[in-house]
């Protein structure tokens, strides 16, 4: 038997990081088993679906390493509407489903509760199909439905506690539960690896598989992804869009690595490991069923480690979209003709050790490519205190007389200027840093000044001095 797994997102918004985790788990499992990864776009919610969301799914999968052409699909659920309706008809004709004209208000009036499930009122009325009548599955009155799950063991559900659920709406269109089952049957899916939130639907879907005479797939429900308050990640409340992390400058390799740690860990006391190790060691049955905390701070630290591990040529190349402002990324504050590739290459090793996401490169190097630095007024107020004007005067005179314009000479010169005024280097360089770069923090000051050059550095120091008058 060839293992066939599927990833079945809906094109109704940005690509959720939890979905990306599930996609990777399916991808690895299929690869380990010599199987097939199937992409199915569940696009039957016409009111919410947009073509650009489908392209966003494909693009996000490309980015995390599940490239177009390497999997089967995408299939579109809407293309299987005929199969969905045929299955509903089979269930009706076989006595496994019946038509119901009850409204929610009817059920509430009979049960006296707005929370009660369907009470089976139409089970034996023998209603024929008609406009406005929903088709309900006839759940067995007795027995249990056992879900054999690779991660959760054998969750067991009493059939009497499962209401006769709707499988087709009053207009004849099948609901998700049935469409999902029929699609998996049609596509020969052998293993369903998906989020824990779908577990409550699983006994109903397994009953449908049984009623349609097909052996259910192997189930594996991976843990739900939660925030720091242990609440399920929400698009309305949390930063969950994979595209947002991509556009901020997270590396795909770091994101892949981190997502795979949500509920699982490689061998040994390590977390940052090559993808080849993850592909080799990942086991579905070793996934922890407890909720998995998506820690953005930890992901950021992961990304910083991955950035620092890049060869410098790859780091420079990776920064280019942010330096050029291409694609969906906001343009940098300088004009294209102001960018100096050689100057950037000179400071790139310094920047590489200081940024955690690639988008931070812009604020670290903008002083090199602007005619005047972007002054952070809070930083200016902090640095330009009493004595700053005199220190700038002395620094200008000392720097102007330097024979060698290099970081070591610049540092020793400013150190001497500060010492004459009873200041340690950290205090002495604060006004100079703000005058030259516009900020109190950034790349190493003297290496930055060396690259900026004598003329531009002195021009900025003098401009700052004038401002202090």
N, C-alpha and C positions, 0 to 999 in steps of 0.2 A: 504493500500500500504506500502510495506516495503521500507524504505529509503536505497538506495544503492549509495554510493559515491566511487570515484576512485582516486587513485594517480597514475600518468602515466609518470614516468621519463624515459629518454633515457640513456642507458648504454654507454655513450660516454665520460666519464670523472669523476672527483671527484664529490662528492655529494654537491650540492650548498645549502648554508644556506637558500636561498629563497625557494628552494624546500622543505627543512626540515620544514619551517614555514607552507607551504601549506599542507604538509602531516599531521602535527599536527592539523591544523584546520579541515581537512577532518575527521581525527580520532575522534576528540572531537564531531564534529557534528553527526557523525554516532552513537557514544555512547549515546549522548543525546537523539537521536530519536529512539533508540533501533534498529538501522539499521546495515548495513554491510559495512565494509571498504574493497575495492578491490584494490589489487596491480597489475598493468599492466605494464610490461616492454616493452616500444616501441622500439623494436630492429630491425626495418626494414632498418636502415642505416648500411648495412653490412660492408661498408668500414671503419666505425668509431667504431663499436661495439666491445667490448672485454668481454670475460666471467668474467674476474676479476672485471670489472666495475659493472657487475650485482651483484656479491658477495659484492662489496663495498656498493651498495645501500641497500642490505639486512642487512649488518653489521651496517651501519649508522642508519637504522631504528631501529634495535635492541637497539642501544645505546641510542637513544632518547625516548625509551619506547614503540615503536610499534614492538612488538616481533613476530618473526616467529611463525606461528601456531595460532596467534590470529586474523588473517585476511584471506580473500579469495585470493588465488593466491600464488606465482606470476603467472599470465597469461603472455604469450608472444605474442606480436602483430603479429610476423611472422607466428604464427600458424593459423591466421585467413585470410591468403592471399586469400583463396577460397571465403570466404564471401565478401571480398573487391571487387574482380573481378565480382562476381555475382551482387553486388549492382550497379557497374558501368554499367553492361550490362542491368539491369532493367531500369536505367535512360536513356540509349540510346534507348532502344526499346520503352519506353514510351514517347519519343520525348522531354525529359527534358535535353538531352545532345546531342552533335553532334561532329563529327570528324573534325579536323583542321590540315592543313599541313603548316600553316604559321610559318616562323622563326621569331626571334626577329628582324632581319634585315629587313624582309618584312614589319613588323608593323612599324618600324622606318621610312622606306622609304615612306610609305603611309601617316603617320601622320606628318612627318617632325620633330619629337621629340623623343629623347631617353627616355623621362620620361612618355610619354603617355601610357595609358593602352591599352589593346586589343580593336581593333576597330570593332569586330564582322564580319569581312570579310567572314568567312566561314559559318556563321549562316544558310544561305539558299542555300548553294551549294550542299547539300545532299551527301557529300563525304562518301563512305563506309569505314569500318575499314581497315587499312593497316599499314604495318610497317612504323614507323616514324610519324604517325599521332596521335596527342594528342586528348584526349576526353575532351571537354569543357562543363561545365554546362550552360544551357540556362537561364540566369537570367531574371526574369520578367522585361518587359519594363517600367511598371508603378507601382505605389503603394509604400509602405514603409514596411520595416521589423523592427518590434519593438522587442527589446530584453528586456524581463522582468528580471531584475537583483536585487537580494536581497540587494546588497550594493549600486548600482549605479542608482536605479530607473528604468527608461524605456528609455535607449538610442535608438534613432530612426535613421534609415539609409534609405535614398532614394534608391530604387532599381536601378534607372537609373544611379546612380553613382557607382554601383558595376559592374565591368566588368564580362564578361563571363569567369569564372576562370577554370583552368585546374583541372580535377579530376583524370585523368589517363595519364601517360606519353606515349611517342611514342612507348615504348616497352610493353605497356599494364599494367605496374605496377601502382597501385593507389597512389596518393599523400597523404600527411599527412591529409589534410582536410577531404577527404573521408574516409580514414582508421580510423581516430579518431572517426568519427560519427558512422561508422558501428560497431566498437568495442563497443562503448557505448550502441548502440542498442542491440547488441548481448548479452552483459553482464547485460542488464536491469538497466543501470545507471539512477537514477532519479534526482540527483543533481550533477552539475559540479561546483566544487569550485577550482578555479585556479587563476593564476596571471593575473594582468591587461594587460600584454603584449599580451595576447591571445584575448582580446576584439575585435580588428579589424577583426579577423577571425570569430567571433561569428555570425554575420548576414549571412555569407556564409554558415556556418555550420547549422544554423537554417533553411535556405532555403533547404539544403539537407535533413534535418529531415522531413520537410514538403513534399518534393518531393517523399520521400520514404514512406510516409504515416504513420509516427510515430510521436506522440506528443513529442516535444522537452523537454529536462530536465529543471529543475530549474537552472538558472545561478547565479553565485556569483563570481565576479572578484575582488580579494583582491588587495590591493595597491602594486605597484612595490616597491622593496627595493632599496634604493639609498645610495651612500656614502656621505662623508661630503661636497662634491661639488655638491650634489644633482644630481649626474649622476647615472644611473642604475648600480648596482654592476656588475662588469665584471670579468670573470675568468682571463683575460689577465692583468688586472690592479689592482684588489683588492684581498684581502684575503677572499675568499668566500667558501673554501672547509671545510665542516663540519669535515672531518677527521683531518684536520690540527689543529683545535681547540681541538678536542678530544685528539690528540697526544701531544698537548702542556700542557694538564692538566686542561682543563675546565671540570667542573662537568656536567653530563647530566642534572641534575635537574636545574642548573643555566641556561644552554643553553635553555632548554624547556621554562622556565619562561621568559627569555628575548625574545626569538623568538615570543612568543605569544603576547608580548607588541608592536610588529611592526604593528601598525594600530589599536590596541585595548587596552583598559585599564580596570582593575577590578574596582569594586566600592570602593569609599573612596579614601583618599589621600595616596595611597600605590602602590608599584610596585612589591616588593618581597613578594610573597604570596604562600601558599602551592598549589601543583598541584590540589588537590581536589577542591579548591576554583575556580581555573581557569576552571576546567571541569564543575563546577556547574554554573558559571556566564557567560561564553563566549556565545556571541550571534552574529551570522553572520551579522544580520541587524545593529548591533552597530559598525561594523568595519568602520573606517574612510577611505574614498576613496582616500585621499591625499597620495602622496608618503611617505614611511616609512623610516626613517633614521636609518641605521645600524651603531651604534656608538660603535666601538670596545673598546674605553676607558670605556664606560659605562658598556659594557658586562664584561670587566675585573674587574671593581668594583663590579658588581653583583657576579661574581665568588668568589671574595675575601670574600664577606659576607657569601656566602654559605659554603666556606671552614671553616670560623671561627665558623659557627653554627654546624659543625659536632661534635659528641661526639669524644673524643680523640682516642678511639679505632678505630673508623671508619676512622678518619684522618690518623692514622698510617697505616691502611690497604690500604687506597686509595693511599698512597705514594709508596707502594711497587713496582709497575711496573717501576717507575722511579729510585728507589734505586737499583733494580735488573737489569734494562736495558732489560726487556723482550719485546717481540713483535716487533713493529716497532720503538720503542723508543731507542735512542742512549744510549750505555752503560755508566755508571758513570765512573769517572776517577780512582776509586779504584778497586781492585780485589775482587771477591766474598768473599774470606776467610778473607779479611780485614774488612768487614762490621761487626759492633757490634750492634746487635738488642737492647741490654739493653741501650747502650749509646744513640742510636737514640730515644728510648722511653723517655729517660731523658730530651732530648732537644725538643722533638716533640711539647709540649705545647708552647714553645717559638717560634718555627718556624711557627706554625699554625696561629699566629697573624700577621705574617710578609709577607706571600707569597700570591700572587693573583692567581697564577696558579700552579698546582702541580709540573710541571717540575722545578720550581724554588727551590724546596727542595734540589736538588743536590748541587747547588752552596752555599746554606746556611749551609750545614752540611759536605761538603767534607773534611774540615780540621780535622774532627774527625777520619776519616778512612784512611788517607794517612800518610805515614811515614814522609813526609815533606809537608808543606802547598804549595798550588799553589800560588806563589807570583804574584800579580798584580803590574807590574813595575811602573805604574803611581801612584798607591797607595803608593808604597815604597818611591818614590821620594817625594811625598807630606808629608809623615809622618816622614821620617828619615832626618830631618833637623838638624841644629846646636843644640847641646845639647842632641840629641837622644841617643848617645853612653853612656853618663854619666847617663842618666835616666835609660837606660836598665841595666847598672851595678848596680845601686841602687835597681831597681826592682828585679833583680836576687837575690841579697843578702837578701832583705826583704822577698821575697817569699820563699826562701830556708829555712829561719828560722821560718816560720809559724808553729805553733803547730796544728792549725785546718785549713784544706784545704776546705774551703767553700766559697761561693760567697760573703757573707757579710764580712768575714775576708779579703779576697782578695781585695775587694773594699776599705775598710778602710785603708789597708796597702798601696795601690797605691795612694790613696788620700793624705796620709801623705808624701809619696815620692815626689809627685808633689808639695805639699805645701812648702816643703823645698826648692824648686827651683822656687817658685813664680808662679806655674802653677795650674790652675783649673783642675779638674778631666778630663774634656773632652780633654784637651791638653795633659795631662799626659798619658792617655790611648791609644792615637793614635799610637805611636811606638810599644806599647805592642800588640795592636790588629793586626797590620800588621805582626809583627813577629810571632804571634801565629796562625792567621787565613789566612794571605795572603792578606787581604782586609781591607779597611777603614770602611766598613759597613757590617752588618750581625746581627747575634743573639746577645743578651746581653752578653757583654764580660765576666763578672765575673762568670756567670752561665756556660758559655761555657768552661772557664778555669777549673772550678770545675769538670766538666764531663771529660775533656781532661786528667786531672790528673797532679800531681806534677811533675813526672819525664819527661813526654812528654812536658809539658809547659816549664820547665827549659831548656830542650834540645833545644827547638826552640828559646827561648830568647838568649841563648848562641850562637847559630848558627847565629842569626841576628847580635849579637854584633861582632862576628868575621868578618862578611861581611862588617861591618862599619869601620874596621881597615884600 
